[in-house]
Amino acid sequence: MNKILLLFSVVLLLSACTNSSDDGWTELFNGKDLTGWKQLNGEAKYNVSDGTIVGTTVANTPNSFLVTEENYSDFILEVEMLLEDDFNSGIQFRSESRPDYMDGRVHGYQCEVDPSDRAWSAGIYDEARRGWLYPLELNPDARSAFKHGEWNKYRIECIGTDIKTYLNDVQVAHLIDDMTTEGFIALQVHSINDESMAGKNIRWKNIRIKTENLEPSENKGIYVVNMLPNQLSEAEEEKGFKLLFDGNSTEQWKSVKSEEFPSQGWEVKDGQLVVLASGGDAEKRGGDIITKEEFGAFELKFDFMFTEGANSGIKYGIGNNGPSIGLEYQILDDENHPDAKNGIQGNRTLASLYDLIPAKKEGRFVNGPGKWNRGRIVLYPDGKAQHWLNGRKVVEYTRGSDEFKQYVVNSKFADTEGFGMAERGPVHIQEHNDEVHFRSIKIREL
C-alpha cells in the first residue's frame, strides 16, 4: 500500500510540473487543448490544431479574446504567431474584464499585430481605454520587423512600471506606465467589417511566461513614452533629459516681465503647473513665463490638458523681437475656440506651427477638454523642426528654408525681421486668459 501511495504521489508531482521547466519558464499552452484559457466578448472560433491555437474570424461579432484564467503582474511573455491573411490582431497583457467597465469588455494593454502598410506591429495600444500609447512613428526602424506569411516571435516584458516589446528580437516599444499593474493575457481575433474575411485564421504556439527572477533587457536607446507624471526614467536620463518642472517647484521659470515667477495668474497644484483663467481681467492675469535657461537645438516633451474653449501655446526660437514673439506649438480647443477657424487652412489649430503650418492630425489622436495630451517639439541642429501630438508627427519644417520663408511671408509675422531664427532662446509658455494645465515638462539639448 505504501508503495502505491508513493507512486501515486510521484505521478501527481510530475503532472503538476508538466507545464514548467527548470529555467523558470511556464508553458501557458499544453499543445493539446485550451486548458487554462476561456473566451470573452466576441464569438470568433478558437480550437487546437497541429499543436497550435487557431483563431478563426467570424462575421457580425465584436473583438474576441481567448484569455488566461490566471492573472499576471510582473512577467516576461513569449509567443509565436502566424497570420493566414493580412488582418489586424493583438496580444493583450495586464488586461481586465469587469462588469462595471463597459459591461465586461476586455480592456488594457495590447501588443499590436499589424501587417498593413502602416506596419505598427508590436506597438502598444490601450484596448477600449486610452487608444494608442506607443505608435511606431516613434520607432520607425522597427516597422520592418514583422514577417508576412511567416511565424513571428513576440516578447513582452512587464517589470514594475517598465513595459518593453520585441518582435523577432527587435525592440519595438518602451512604455512606462502604472495604470494597470496586473491582469490576464489574451489572444485577440479582431472583428471584421468585410464578410469576405470570415473564416481567416491566426495561429499561436510556444506560449510561455516567466514570473520570477526577471532580468530586464538593456535599454536600446529607442524613444521612451513615460506616462508617470513629472518623473524621469533611467532611459530618459541616459538620453540626457532633465525636468523643467518637477511637479512642485517653479524655480526654473520666470515672468517675461521680470526675474521672478508671477505672483498671480499661475499656481502649482496636484503636481501640475496651471495657468488660471482670468476672464480677460488684466488684474487677474499673470502673463507669459519663460525658462531662465536658454537652449539651442533641443527635444522638449510635455503633457498638457486644456479646459473647454481654452487657448495657450509653447513658444521657442525667440530672438530680439520681443519676449513673446517666436515659433509656437499651438494649444487650443479646436472644437470650441473660434481661432481654430482663423488663419490659413487650419494653421491655428492644436499642435500647428501657429499661423504658419497646420498640424496634420487624426481626431482619434486628439484628447479633448479635461484629458491629458502628450506634446513634443524637436528642433534639430540642422534647422529641421517637428511637432508631435500623442505619438504622431503632425508638423515638420526646416527653419530658414525657402518654404519656411514663404510661410512667414503669408503670416502675421511677415514684417518681423529674423522671425523664429534665433540660435538660442528660452522655452516660453503662453498665458492667454484661459485655464490650461501642464506637467512632465522635460528637455534635452541635441
KOLKOL-584844 format. One line per field, with one value per residue (C-alpha): residue number from 1; residue in three letters; x, y, z. Coordinates in Angstrom, 2 decimals. Each point is the difference from the previous one (the first is absolute). Layout:
BEGIN
num <- [NUM / ...]
residuo <- [ALA / ...]
px <- [X / ...]
py <- [Y / ...]
pz <- [Z / ...]
***
This chain:
BEGIN
num <- [1 / 2 / 3 / 4 / 5 / 6 / 7 / 8 / 9 / 10 / 11 / 12 / 13 / 14 / 15 / 16 / 17 / 18 / 19 / 20 / 21 / 22 / 23 / 24 / 25 / 26 / 27 / 28 / 29 / 30 / 31 / 32 / 33 / 34 / 35 / 36 / 37 / 38 / 39 / 40 / 41 / 42 / 43 / 44 / 45 / 46 / 47 / 48 / 49 / 50 / 51 / 52 / 53 / 54 / 55 / 56 / 57 / 58 / 59 / 60 / 61 / 62 / 63 / 64 / 65 / 66 / 67 / 68 / 69 / 70 / 71 / 72 / 73 / 74 / 75 / 76 / 77 / 78 / 79 / 80 / 81 / 82 / 83 / 84 / 85 / 86 / 87 / 88 / 89 / 90 / 91 / 92 / 93 / 94 / 95 / 96 / 97 / 98 / 99 / 100 / 101 / 102 / 103 / 104 / 105 / 106 / 107 / 108 / 109 / 110 / 111 / 112 / 113 / 114 / 115 / 116 / 117 / 118 / 119 / 120 / 121 / 122 / 123 / 124 / 125 / 126 / 127 / 128 / 129 / 130 / 131 / 132 / 133 / 134 / 135 / 136 / 137 / 138 / 139 / 140 / 141 / 142 / 143 / 144 / 145 / 146 / 147 / 148 / 149 / 150 / 151 / 152 / 153 / 154 / 155 / 156 / 157 / 158 / 159 / 160 / 161 / 162 / 163 / 164 / 165 / 166 / 167 / 168 / 169 / 170 / 171 / 172 / 173 / 174 / 175 / 176 / 177 / 178 / 179 / 180 / 181 / 182 / 183 / 184 / 185 / 186 / 187 / 188 / 189 / 190 / 191 / 192 / 193 / 194 / 195 / 196 / 197 / 198 / 199 / 200 / 201 / 202 / 203 / 204 / 205 / 206 / 207 / 208 / 209 / 210 / 211 / 212 / 213 / 214 / 215 / 216 / 217 / 218 / 219 / 220 / 221 / 222 / 223 / 224 / 225 / 226 / 227 / 228 / 229 / 230 / 231 / 232 / 233 / 234 / 235 / 236 / 237 / 238 / 239 / 240 / 241 / 242 / 243 / 244 / 245 / 246 / 247 / 248 / 249 / 250 / 251 / 252 / 253 / 254 / 255 / 256 / 257 / 258 / 259 / 260 / 261 / 262 / 263 / 264 / 265 / 266 / 267 / 268 / 269 / 270 / 271 / 272 / 273 / 274 / 275 / 276 / 277 / 278 / 279 / 280 / 281 / 282 / 283 / 284 / 285 / 286 / 287 / 288 / 289 / 290 / 291 / 292 / 293 / 294 / 295 / 296 / 297 / 298 / 299 / 300 / 301 / 302 / 303 / 304 / 305 / 306 / 307 / 308 / 309 / 310 / 311 / 312 / 313 / 314 / 315 / 316 / 317 / 318 / 319 / 320 / 321 / 322 / 323 / 324 / 325 / 326 / 327 / 328 / 329 / 330 / 331 / 332 / 333 / 334 / 335 / 336 / 337 / 338 / 339 / 340 / 341 / 342 / 343 / 344 / 345 / 346 / 347 / 348 / 349 / 350 / 351 / 352 / 353 / 354 / 355 / 356 / 357 / 358 / 359 / 360 / 361 / 362 / 363 / 364 / 365 / 366 / 367 / 368 / 369 / 370 / 371 / 372 / 373 / 374 / 375 / 376 / 377 / 378 / 379 / 380 / 381 / 382 / 383 / 384 / 385 / 386 / 387 / 388 / 389 / 390 / 391 / 392 / 393 / 394 / 395 / 396 / 397 / 398 / 399 / 400 / 401 / 402 / 403 / 404 / 405 / 406 / 407 / 408 / 409 / 410 / 411 / 412 / 413 / 414 / 415 / 416 / 417 / 418 / 419 / 420 / 421 / 422 / 423 / 424 / 425 / 426 / 427 / 428 / 429 / 430 / 431 / 432 / 433 / 434 / 435 / 436 / 437 / 438 / 439 / 440 / 441 / 442 / 443 / 444 / 445 / 446]
residuo <- [MET / ASN / LYS / ILE / LEU / LEU / LEU / PHE / SER / VAL / VAL / LEU / LEU / LEU / SER / ALA / CYS / THR / ASN / SER / SER / ASP / ASP / GLY / TRP / THR / GLU / LEU / PHE / ASN / GLY / LYS / ASP / LEU / THR / GLY / TRP / LYS / GLN / LEU / ASN / GLY / GLU / ALA / LYS / TYR / ASN / VAL / SER / ASP / GLY / THR / ILE / VAL / GLY / THR / THR / VAL / ALA / ASN / THR / PRO / ASN / SER / PHE / LEU / VAL / THR / GLU / GLU / ASN / TYR / SER / ASP / PHE / ILE / LEU / GLU / VAL / GLU / MET / LEU / LEU / GLU / ASP / ASP / PHE / ASN / SER / GLY / ILE / GLN / PHE / ARG / SER / GLU / SER / ARG / PRO / ASP / TYR / MET / ASP / GLY / ARG / VAL / HIS / GLY / TYR / GLN / CYS / GLU / VAL / ASP / PRO / SER / ASP / ARG / ALA / TRP / SER / ALA / GLY / ILE / TYR / ASP / GLU / ALA / ARG / ARG / GLY / TRP / LEU / TYR / PRO / LEU / GLU / LEU / ASN / PRO / ASP / ALA / ARG / SER / ALA / PHE / LYS / HIS / GLY / GLU / TRP / ASN / LYS / TYR / ARG / ILE / GLU / CYS / ILE / GLY / THR / ASP / ILE / LYS / THR / TYR / LEU / ASN / ASP / VAL / GLN / VAL / ALA / HIS / LEU / ILE / ASP / ASP / MET / THR / THR / GLU / GLY / PHE / ILE / ALA / LEU / GLN / VAL / HIS / SER / ILE / ASN / ASP / GLU / SER / MET / ALA / GLY / LYS / ASN / ILE / ARG / TRP / LYS / ASN / ILE / ARG / ILE / LYS / THR / GLU / ASN / LEU / GLU / PRO / SER / GLU / ASN / LYS / GLY / ILE / TYR / VAL / VAL / ASN / MET / LEU / PRO / ASN / GLN / LEU / SER / GLU / ALA / GLU / GLU / GLU / LYS / GLY / PHE / LYS / LEU / LEU / PHE / ASP / GLY / ASN / SER / THR / GLU / GLN / TRP / LYS / SER / VAL / LYS / SER / GLU / GLU / PHE / PRO / SER / GLN / GLY / TRP / GLU / VAL / LYS / ASP / GLY / GLN / LEU / VAL / VAL / LEU / ALA / SER / GLY / GLY / ASP / ALA / GLU / LYS / ARG / GLY / GLY / ASP / ILE / ILE / THR / LYS / GLU / GLU / PHE / GLY / ALA / PHE / GLU / LEU / LYS / PHE / ASP / PHE / MET / PHE / THR / GLU / GLY / ALA / ASN / SER / GLY / ILE / LYS / TYR / GLY / ILE / GLY / ASN / ASN / GLY / PRO / SER / ILE / GLY / LEU / GLU / TYR / GLN / ILE / LEU / ASP / ASP / GLU / ASN / HIS / PRO / ASP / ALA / LYS / ASN / GLY / ILE / GLN / GLY / ASN / ARG / THR / LEU / ALA / SER / LEU / TYR / ASP / LEU / ILE / PRO / ALA / LYS / LYS / GLU / GLY / ARG / PHE / VAL / ASN / GLY / PRO / GLY / LYS / TRP / ASN / ARG / GLY / ARG / ILE / VAL / LEU / TYR / PRO / ASP / GLY / LYS / ALA / GLN / HIS / TRP / LEU / ASN / GLY / ARG / LYS / VAL / VAL / GLU / TYR / THR / ARG / GLY / SER / ASP / GLU / PHE / LYS / GLN / TYR / VAL / VAL / ASN / SER / LYS / PHE / ALA / ASP / THR / GLU / GLY / PHE / GLY / MET / ALA / GLU / ARG / GLY / PRO / VAL / HIS / ILE / GLN / GLU / HIS / ASN / ASP / GLU / VAL / HIS / PHE / ARG / SER / ILE / LYS / ILE / ARG / GLU / LEU]
px <- [0.00 / 2.81 / 1.62 / -3.26 / -0.44 / 3.59 / -0.47 / -3.24 / 1.75 / 2.78 / -2.55 / -1.78 / 3.27 / 1.05 / -3.41 / 0.17 / 3.40 / -0.91 / -0.38 / 3.09 / 3.67 / 3.20 / 0.90 / -3.03 / -2.31 / -3.58 / -1.88 / -3.40 / -1.15 / 0.36 / -0.16 / -3.11 / -3.00 / -1.04 / 0.44 / 0.75 / -1.75 / -3.51 / -1.71 / -1.41 / -2.02 / -0.30 / -0.89 / 3.03 / 1.00 / 2.97 / 1.23 / 3.21 / 1.53 / 3.47 / 1.28 / -1.14 / -2.87 / -2.03 / -2.24 / -2.50 / -1.82 / -3.78 / -2.18 / -2.32 / 1.68 / 2.18 / 3.65 / 0.52 / 2.55 / 1.34 / 1.25 / 2.01 / -1.94 / 2.91 / 1.11 / 3.62 / 1.83 / 3.75 / 1.03 / 1.76 / -2.30 / 1.02 / -2.36 / 0.24 / -2.81 / -0.80 / -2.62 / -1.74 / -0.96 / 0.86 / -2.46 / 0.34 / 0.42 / 1.77 / 1.31 / -1.62 / 1.96 / -0.73 / -3.58 / -3.36 / -3.67 / -2.26 / -3.80 / 0.34 / 2.07 / -1.84 / -2.02 / 3.07 / 1.81 / 3.63 / 2.24 / 3.64 / 3.40 / 0.31 / 3.10 / -1.12 / -0.02 / -0.19 / 1.01 / -1.40 / 2.13 / -0.09 / 2.14 / -0.45 / 0.43 / 1.14 / -0.97 / -2.05 / -3.71 / -2.32 / -3.05 / -3.40 / 1.64 / 2.60 / 0.80 / 3.53 / 2.76 / 2.98 / -0.61 / 2.96 / 0.53 / 2.03 / 2.27 / -0.22 / 3.04 / -2.08 / -2.77 / 1.81 / 0.23 / -3.28 / 0.32 / -2.98 / -1.11 / 2.49 / 0.03 / 0.74 / 1.44 / -1.36 / 1.56 / -1.63 / 1.81 / -2.01 / 2.16 / -1.48 / -1.04 / 2.47 / -1.57 / 2.03 / -1.02 / 2.10 / -0.80 / 2.37 / 2.72 / -0.44 / -0.95 / -3.12 / -1.54 / 0.96 / -2.85 / 0.05 / -3.48 / -1.84 / -3.68 / -0.33 / 2.56 / -1.66 / -2.30 / -0.48 / 1.71 / -2.31 / 0.17 / -2.18 / -1.97 / -1.04 / -3.50 / -0.35 / -1.93 / 0.17 / -1.81 / 2.46 / 2.58 / -2.03 / 1.73 / 3.54 / 2.38 / 2.65 / 2.17 / 1.96 / 2.55 / 2.88 / -1.81 / 2.06 / 0.38 / 2.60 / -1.00 / 3.00 / 3.65 / -0.80 / 2.87 / -1.06 / 1.62 / 2.43 / -1.25 / 0.60 / -0.27 / -3.43 / -2.52 / -1.62 / -3.64 / -0.11 / -3.54 / 1.06 / -0.47 / 3.08 / 2.37 / 3.18 / 0.62 / 3.44 / -0.22 / -0.91 / 2.88 / 2.33 / -1.14 / 0.70 / -3.49 / -0.56 / -3.19 / -1.02 / -2.92 / 0.08 / -3.57 / 0.96 / 2.42 / -0.11 / 3.67 / 0.95 / -2.62 / -0.51 / -2.38 / 0.76 / -0.23 / 2.34 / 2.47 / -2.67 / -2.77 / -3.43 / -1.68 / -3.45 / -1.65 / 1.97 / 0.01 / 1.62 / -2.63 / -0.13 / 3.31 / -1.15 / 1.05 / -3.31 / -0.81 / -3.05 / -2.96 / -0.15 / -3.07 / 1.95 / 0.35 / 3.46 / 0.19 / -0.25 / 2.42 / 3.45 / 1.50 / 2.24 / 2.91 / 3.37 / 2.82 / 2.93 / 2.29 / 0.33 / 0.27 / 1.31 / -1.04 / -2.19 / -2.69 / -2.82 / -2.68 / -3.02 / -3.47 / -2.83 / -3.72 / -2.25 / -3.40 / -2.96 / 0.63 / 3.56 / 2.96 / 3.72 / 3.28 / 3.65 / 2.38 / 3.62 / 2.47 / -0.53 / 2.50 / 0.27 / -3.48 / -1.59 / -0.25 / -3.13 / 0.61 / 1.13 / -0.97 / -2.99 / -1.36 / -3.67 / -2.09 / -3.68 / -3.40 / -0.72 / -3.65 / -0.85 / 2.46 / -0.67 / 3.70 / -0.03 / -1.93 / 2.34 / 3.35 / 0.65 / -1.12 / -0.15 / 3.45 / -1.29 / -1.33 / 1.39 / 3.69 / 0.39 / 2.97 / -2.17 / -1.11 / 2.53 / -0.49 / -3.16 / 0.36 / -0.96 / -1.76 / -2.75 / -2.82 / 0.53 / 3.48 / -1.31 / -1.20 / -2.58 / -0.66 / 0.81 / 2.27 / 3.79 / 1.87 / 3.69 / 1.81 / 3.48 / 2.15 / 3.27 / 2.34 / 3.01 / 3.44 / -0.50 / -3.16 / -2.53 / -2.85 / -2.92 / -3.21 / -1.40 / -3.36 / -0.72 / 2.72 / -0.77 / 2.10 / -2.38 / 2.31 / 3.44 / 1.95 / 3.50 / 0.76 / 1.51 / -1.05 / -1.74 / -3.20 / 0.24 / 0.62 / -3.12 / -2.03 / 1.26 / -0.85 / -3.59 / -0.32 / -0.52 / 3.78 / 0.88 / 1.51 / 1.89 / 3.68 / 1.70 / -3.19 / 0.58 / 3.68 / 1.68 / 2.83 / -0.74 / -2.93 / -2.28 / -3.02 / -3.13 / -3.47 / -2.82 / -2.67 / -3.06 / -2.79 / -0.99 / 0.63 / 2.57 / 1.98 / 3.58 / 2.15 / 2.99 / 1.83 / 3.40 / 2.73 / 3.32 / 2.40 / 0.94]
py <- [0.00 / 2.44 / -0.65 / 0.71 / 3.27 / 0.98 / -0.75 / 1.99 / 2.98 / -0.08 / -0.04 / 3.02 / 1.86 / -0.70 / 1.04 / 3.29 / 0.75 / -0.87 / 3.63 / 1.30 / -0.17 / 0.20 / 3.40 / 1.70 / 0.03 / -1.27 / -1.15 / 1.68 / -2.32 / -3.77 / -0.60 / -2.21 / 1.98 / 3.38 / -0.93 / 3.18 / 2.27 / 1.38 / 2.11 / 3.50 / 2.54 / -1.02 / -3.34 / -0.67 / -3.65 / -1.35 / -3.59 / -2.00 / -1.46 / -1.45 / 1.21 / 3.60 / 2.15 / 1.04 / 3.08 / 0.32 / 3.18 / 0.09 / 2.68 / 2.25 / -0.45 / 2.37 / -0.50 / -3.45 / -0.87 / -3.32 / 0.91 / -1.76 / -1.00 / 1.26 / 3.61 / 1.11 / 3.06 / 0.02 / -2.40 / -0.67 / -1.51 / -1.62 / -1.18 / -0.86 / 0.87 / -0.51 / 1.88 / -1.80 / 3.33 / 3.65 / 1.00 / 1.74 / -1.83 / 0.41 / -1.52 / 1.39 / 0.21 / 1.41 / 0.17 / -0.24 / -0.75 / 1.45 / 0.29 / 3.65 / 0.93 / 0.02 / -3.08 / -2.20 / 1.10 / -1.10 / 3.01 / 0.67 / -0.16 / -1.61 / -0.93 / 0.72 / -2.39 / 2.29 / -1.42 / 3.03 / 2.58 / 2.03 / -2.76 / 0.72 / -3.60 / -0.29 / 3.59 / 0.44 / 0.73 / 0.47 / -2.05 / 1.59 / 2.64 / 2.59 / -1.10 / 0.14 / 0.41 / -0.96 / 0.28 / -0.92 / 3.49 / 0.24 / -2.88 / -0.23 / -2.28 / -2.77 / 0.10 / -2.57 / -2.61 / -1.74 / -2.93 / -0.53 / -3.59 / -1.28 / -0.77 / 3.15 / -0.11 / 2.55 / 0.75 / 2.22 / 1.08 / 1.46 / 0.73 / 2.56 / 3.00 / -0.84 / -1.58 / -1.05 / -1.86 / -1.90 / -1.49 / -2.56 / 1.19 / 3.68 / 2.36 / 1.81 / 1.93 / 1.29 / 1.24 / 1.04 / -0.04 / -1.06 / 0.05 / -3.79 / -2.07 / -3.41 / -1.82 / -2.88 / -0.91 / -0.24 / -0.94 / 2.23 / -0.82 / 3.39 / 0.72 / 0.23 / 2.53 / -1.95 / -3.36 / -1.29 / -0.04 / -2.54 / -3.32 / 1.45 / -1.50 / 1.20 / -2.53 / 0.15 / -2.42 / -0.21 / 2.24 / 0.20 / 2.34 / 0.68 / 1.69 / -0.33 / 1.09 / 2.41 / 1.83 / 2.96 / 0.33 / 2.86 / 3.32 / 0.19 / 3.78 / 0.02 / 2.72 / -0.34 / 0.86 / 0.77 / 0.37 / 0.50 / 3.68 / 2.13 / -2.95 / -0.70 / -3.63 / -1.51 / -0.21 / 3.70 / 0.97 / -2.04 / 2.08 / 3.24 / 1.16 / 2.20 / 1.30 / 3.61 / -0.55 / -2.69 / 0.38 / 2.27 / 2.80 / 2.91 / 0.69 / -0.39 / 2.49 / 3.74 / 2.62 / 1.50 / 3.35 / -0.62 / -2.38 / -1.41 / -2.50 / 1.69 / 0.58 / -0.51 / -1.72 / -3.22 / -2.72 / -3.34 / -2.50 / -3.80 / -0.26 / 2.29 / 3.43 / 1.75 / 3.13 / 1.44 / 1.41 / 3.77 / 0.67 / 2.79 / 1.91 / 1.60 / 0.10 / -3.81 / -0.82 / -1.30 / 0.42 / -2.34 / -1.89 / -1.09 / -2.25 / 1.71 / -2.14 / 0.35 / -2.94 / -0.57 / -3.20 / -2.03 / -2.60 / 1.12 / -2.31 / 1.22 / -1.10 / 2.50 / 0.09 / 2.82 / 0.97 / 0.55 / 2.85 / 0.60 / 1.50 / -0.13 / -1.00 / -0.96 / 2.41 / -0.41 / 1.61 / 3.29 / 2.69 / 3.76 / 0.86 / -0.10 / -2.51 / -1.66 / -0.02 / -3.32 / -3.35 / -1.46 / -3.47 / 0.91 / -1.30 / 0.48 / -1.58 / -0.26 / -0.88 / 2.93 / 2.85 / 2.30 / 0.38 / -3.53 / 1.36 / 2.95 / 0.13 / -1.99 / -3.61 / -0.72 / 1.30 / 1.25 / -3.35 / -2.26 / -1.00 / 2.21 / 2.32 / 2.96 / 2.07 / -1.74 / -3.76 / -1.99 / -3.22 / -3.12 / -2.07 / -2.57 / 0.68 / -3.29 / 1.16 / 3.17 / 0.02 / 2.69 / 2.29 / -1.49 / -2.72 / -0.13 / 0.29 / -0.69 / 2.75 / -0.06 / 2.54 / -1.01 / 2.68 / -1.59 / 1.61 / 0.14 / 2.10 / -2.78 / 0.23 / -2.23 / 0.19 / -3.22 / -0.71 / -3.21 / -1.94 / 1.27 / 2.46 / 2.74 / 2.80 / -0.04 / 2.87 / 1.44 / 3.42 / 2.35 / -2.06 / 1.68 / -1.79 / 1.26 / 3.56 / -0.17 / -1.17 / 3.04 / 2.36 / -1.29 / 0.36 / 2.78 / -0.06 / 1.12 / 3.28 / -1.54 / -0.07 / -3.35 / -1.54 / -3.37 / -0.15 / 0.58 / -2.49 / -0.16 / 1.06 / -0.89 / -2.27 / 2.11 / -0.90 / 2.30 / 1.32 / 0.78 / 0.66 / -3.69 / -2.89 / -2.46 / -2.65 / -1.17 / -2.74 / -2.23 / 2.81 / -1.42 / 0.99 / -1.13 / 1.89 / -1.59]
pz <- [0.00 / 0.88 / -3.37 / -1.77 / 1.90 / -0.76 / -3.69 / -0.05 / 1.65 / -2.58 / -2.84 / 1.47 / 0.41 / -3.58 / -1.24 / 1.90 / -1.50 / -3.60 / -1.08 / 1.82 / -0.85 / 1.98 / -1.50 / 1.55 / -3.02 / 0.23 / -3.09 / -0.25 / -2.79 / 0.30 / -3.76 / 0.31 / 1.23 / 1.46 / 3.65 / 1.96 / -2.52 / -0.44 / -2.65 / 0.57 / -1.99 / -3.69 / -1.58 / -2.19 / 0.03 / 1.95 / -0.22 / 0.08 / -3.14 / -0.64 / 3.36 / -0.55 / 1.20 / -3.02 / 0.05 / -2.85 / -0.98 / 0.11 / -1.54 / 2.01 / 3.38 / 2.05 / 0.87 / 1.54 / 2.65 / 1.22 / 3.48 / 2.65 / 3.08 / 2.09 / 0.42 / -0.23 / 1.32 / -0.70 / -2.75 / -3.25 / -2.63 / -3.27 / -2.72 / -3.67 / -2.41 / -3.68 / -2.01 / -2.85 / -1.55 / 0.64 / 2.71 / 3.33 / 3.29 / 3.32 / 3.21 / 3.13 / 3.25 / 3.44 / -1.27 / 1.73 / -0.52 / 2.69 / 0.15 / 1.07 / -3.08 / -3.33 / 1.00 / 0.24 / -3.14 / -0.02 / 0.49 / 0.68 / -1.62 / -3.41 / -1.96 / -3.54 / -2.96 / -3.03 / -3.40 / -1.87 / -1.80 / 3.22 / 1.57 / 3.71 / 1.15 / 3.64 / 0.66 / 3.17 / -0.19 / 2.97 / -1.00 / 0.77 / 2.20 / -1.05 / -3.55 / -1.37 / 2.57 / -2.16 / -3.76 / -2.15 / -1.36 / 3.21 / -1.13 / -3.79 / -0.25 / 1.62 / -2.61 / -2.13 / 2.80 / -0.89 / -2.46 / -2.28 / -0.43 / 2.58 / 3.69 / 2.03 / 3.50 / 2.47 / 3.37 / 2.64 / 3.16 / 2.88 / 3.03 / 2.37 / -2.07 / -2.76 / -3.11 / -3.04 / -3.14 / -2.51 / -3.38 / -1.51 / 2.42 / -0.99 / 2.82 / -1.12 / 2.91 / 3.43 / 2.17 / 3.64 / 1.53 / 3.13 / -0.95 / 0.27 / 1.87 / -0.30 / -2.37 / -2.36 / -3.28 / -3.03 / -3.68 / -2.15 / -3.10 / -1.29 / -1.23 / -3.79 / -2.07 / -3.25 / 0.04 / -2.60 / 2.81 / 1.97 / 0.53 / 0.06 / 2.53 / 2.40 / 1.81 / 3.25 / 1.44 / 2.48 / 2.50 / 3.14 / 2.96 / 2.67 / 3.26 / 2.30 / -0.08 / -2.80 / -1.66 / -2.18 / -3.40 / -0.37 / -1.34 / -3.75 / -0.25 / -1.65 / 0.80 / 3.43 / 0.73 / 3.72 / 1.31 / 3.63 / 0.87 / 0.61 / 0.05 / -1.94 / -0.83 / -0.08 / -3.79 / -0.27 / 2.27 / -2.17 / -2.97 / 1.88 / 0.94 / 3.02 / 1.59 / -0.51 / 2.35 / 2.69 / 1.25 / 2.89 / -0.86 / -2.46 / 0.65 / -3.67 / -1.23 / 0.16 / -1.32 / -3.41 / 1.79 / 2.94 / 1.56 / 2.32 / -0.56 / -0.27 / 3.36 / -1.52 / -2.94 / 0.48 / 2.62 / 0.75 / 1.07 / 0.09 / -1.82 / -2.80 / -1.21 / -0.62 / -1.95 / 1.73 / -1.89 / 0.24 / -2.08 / -1.65 / 3.26 / -0.13 / 3.80 / 0.15 / -2.80 / 0.77 / -3.45 / -1.96 / 1.54 / -1.40 / 1.14 / 1.67 / -2.14 / -3.76 / -2.40 / -3.49 / -1.78 / 2.37 / 0.53 / 2.28 / 1.38 / 1.94 / 1.07 / -0.28 / 0.74 / -1.14 / 1.30 / -2.32 / -2.43 / 1.25 / -1.83 / 0.85 / -1.62 / 0.34 / -1.75 / -1.04 / -2.42 / 1.82 / -1.03 / 0.37 / -1.23 / 3.44 / 2.84 / -1.40 / -3.76 / -1.35 / -1.47 / 1.80 / 0.60 / 0.14 / 2.90 / -0.76 / 0.44 / -3.72 / 0.53 / 2.23 / -0.64 / -3.00 / -0.87 / -1.41 / -2.99 / -0.54 / -1.74 / -3.18 / -0.48 / 3.72 / 0.93 / 3.34 / 1.17 / 2.70 / -0.44 / -3.07 / -0.50 / 0.88 / -3.01 / -2.25 / -0.44 / 0.84 / 2.00 / -1.94 / 2.62 / 0.42 / 2.40 / 1.85 / 0.96 / 1.64 / 3.60 / 0.64 / 2.97 / 3.38 / -1.41 / -0.12 / -3.29 / -0.60 / -1.90 / -1.44 / -1.83 / -1.66 / -1.35 / -1.68 / -0.44 / -3.79 / 0.37 / -0.54 / 2.47 / 0.93 / 2.02 / 1.45 / 1.63 / 1.91 / -1.79 / -3.53 / -1.97 / -1.14 / -1.22 / -1.60 / -1.53 / -0.29 / 1.41 / -2.57 / -3.02 / -2.93 / 0.95 / 3.58 / -1.19 / -2.14 / 2.98 / 1.93 / -2.88 / 0.06 / 3.78 / 2.54 / 0.54 / -3.54 / 1.23 / 2.92 / -0.93 / 0.57 / 1.35 / 1.65 / -0.92 / 3.38 / 0.56 / 3.72 / 2.11 / 2.90 / 0.01 / 0.37 / 1.30 / -0.99 / 2.35 / -2.11 / 2.53 / 0.12 / 2.42 / -1.33 / 1.94 / -0.59 / 1.50 / -0.84 / -1.78 / -0.92 / -2.42 / -1.40 / -2.23 / -3.31]
***
